[in-house]
Amino acid sequence: MKQFLNKLVEVKIIGRDNFGKKTPGKFITVAGICSFIGPNKNLDIPLQATIGRTPFTLNSLSDIKFQEI
């Protein structure tokens, strides 16, 4: 997990509509500097990545890829 910290990464997450509901079958890609990867014990999230200052819930580490410049 440490190989992604402070690196430019891409994360593929489930898209949401204007009301915040998940849209099945639609994904968006978020890119930025990864500052945290690990469990969030306060919210009971098994794997979370913080890109920029925004936390994202992940299914596995394979959801994270290095961004090519």
N, C-alpha and C positions, 0 to 999 in steps of 0.2 A: 504494500500500500504506500510505502514511503516514496516509491519511484514517481508518483504523481504529484507529490507536494511541491508547491511553488513552481509548477510547470504549466504551460499553456495546454489545456485539455478540452475535449469535446465530450458532452454527455447527451445521450439520446433519451428523452423523457416523453411520457404520454402527454399529448396536447389537451388543452382545455378550451371550452367555449367562453363566451363573454360573461356567463354566470358562474364560472369556476368549476363546472362539471366536466368530468373526463370525457373525451371524445374517443370512442373505440376505433382502433385502426389508424388513428392519426398521431404522428409523432412530430416533435420539434427537436432541434439540436441547439444546445446551449454551449457557448464557448467562453473560456476565460481562464484566469489563474486559479488553480485549486489550492485552497488554504487548509482544508480539513477533510479527512476520510476516516470514517469509523462509525461505531454505533452511537446513537443518541439515547442514552438511558433515561433521560427526563421524559421524552415522548414515546419511549418504547419502540424506536425505529432501529431495526437490526443493522442497516447500512445507510449512511448518509454522506454526501459529498457537498462541500461548500465551494461554490464557484463564484468568485468575486466576493460578495457578502450575502449571497442567497443560498440557503440550504436546499438540496434536492434529495429525495429518497430514491435509492437505487435497488435493483434486484440482485445484481452481482457486480463484481469488479470488471467483468467483460463489457459492461455498459460504458466504461470510460476508455477513451482513446486519446493519444497524443495528437494535438492539432498540428498539421503541417503548415509551415510558413511559406 
